Amino acid sequence: MMKIDLSNRVALVTGATGELGRVIARTLGECGADVAVHYFKNKEGAEKLCAEITAMNVRAFPVHADVGSREEIMRMREIVHERLGAPAIIVNNAVSQYPWVSVLEQAPEDYESQFRTCVMHNVLMAQIFVPAMIERRFGRVIAINTECAMQNLPNQSAYVSGKRGMDGVLRVLAREIGAHQITVNQVAPGWMISDRQRGTPEEVQIGYSSGVPLRRRGYDQDIANAVAFLASDLAAFITGAYIPVCGGNVMPAI
Ligand SMILES: NC(=O)c1ccc[n+]([C@@H]2O[C@H](COP(=O)([O-])OP(=O)(O)OC[C@H]3O[C@@H](n4cnc5c(N)ncnc54)[C@H](OP(=O)(O)O)[C@@H]3O)[C@@H](O)[C@H]2O)c1
């Protein structure tokens, strides 16, 4: 039977305390990876998640950093290397939140925060974690993008600019480091059902779902499954991909 086996690999998930991050971190643990659980403000959530993951008989450790800060990511690397070893898998998932308004109304700081947590987050994670992957001639860089990057809908300009910016960085990176057998891929969720809405009437969004070919919303676990696949040996020959996991709501053309 084919199964996803990430045992003896260390994974670092940024924003692991968030709606999708916690399910991604748990799933990588279920596949046998040791998991560095990154948090920004939610230390308690990170500690609780680590307790859940260590109960799966793998190691897990909480680490703090602002993903827009080189110094803080460098410090995070020191701690992760010391506690778990060099990550073979990094999942760049964190993003800052801000009010969604029109271009004419959006504060310049909102573009800056999206640039930091989308573009610079991915640049710094690559600069700081990829060198150890190059030494071992193995690595998985997985970033969480969004279907919104292809939709360009009103009120999403800061988000879309950050996500389209990181897409450019990651596709170039895929070409630059592919020779070292390091893959670089993006998972692009649709509007997923997660703990925030699970089991509430908010789960059902008829307006949104009616435009989705599968006529429903997907779950946080659908995103974690795609990440686990990309992290595994099963995906060894996939790189530079932007993979929508959104029931077909966006379909990148070839
Ligand atoms: N949920 C969806 O339906 C959906 C749809 C499309 C795309 N996505 C993408 O999926 C990813 C996760 O989304 P989500 O809904 O799970 O978001 P979320 O619940 O808001 O979680 C975001 C995480 O980012 C962390 N964070 C925020 N600012 C940070 C900073 N400056 N430095 C370090 N960490 C920071 C937060 O940490 P603390 O909580 O510890 O402060 C939080 O854990 C994002 O990249 C998002 O664009 C999500």
The ligand as an ORCA input file, in Angstrom:
! r2SCAN-3c Opt
* xyz 0 1
  N      -8.298     30.070      5.423
  C      -8.570     30.107      4.117
  O      -9.679     29.778      3.665
  C      -7.496     30.535      3.143
  C      -7.857     30.706      1.803
  C      -6.872     31.040      0.877
  C      -5.548     31.185      1.297
  N      -5.244     31.036      2.616
  C      -3.834     31.192      2.995
  O      -3.502     30.187      3.922
  C      -2.558     30.677      4.870
  C      -3.111     30.498      6.279
  O      -4.342     31.210      6.374
  P      -5.245     31.124      7.671
  O      -6.639     31.380      7.253
  O      -4.925     29.876      8.419
  O      -4.733     32.410      8.469
  P      -4.811     32.763     10.032
  O      -5.730     31.846     10.743
  O      -5.038     34.231     10.118
  O      -3.330     32.446     10.519
  C      -2.279     33.265     10.119
  C      -1.068     32.933     10.957
  O      -0.025     33.831     10.603
  C       0.639     34.224     11.780
  N       1.173     35.587     11.580
  C       0.497     36.727     11.298
  N       1.350     37.754     11.164
  C       2.593     37.268     11.369
  C       3.891     37.829     11.391
  N       4.128     39.133     11.152
  N       4.934     37.000     11.639
  C       4.739     35.708     11.893
  N       3.534     35.103     11.874
  C       2.478     35.880     11.631
  C      -0.361     34.143     12.912
  O       0.331     33.761     14.116
  P      -0.283     33.963     15.627
  O      -1.693     33.456     15.591
  O       0.603     33.105     16.490
  O      -0.173     35.408     15.934
  C      -1.314     33.036     12.447
  O      -0.956     31.802     13.002
  C      -2.304     32.131      4.494
  O      -1.126     32.212      3.735
  C      -3.528     32.510      3.680
  O      -3.258     33.530      2.747
  C      -6.186     30.730      3.547
*
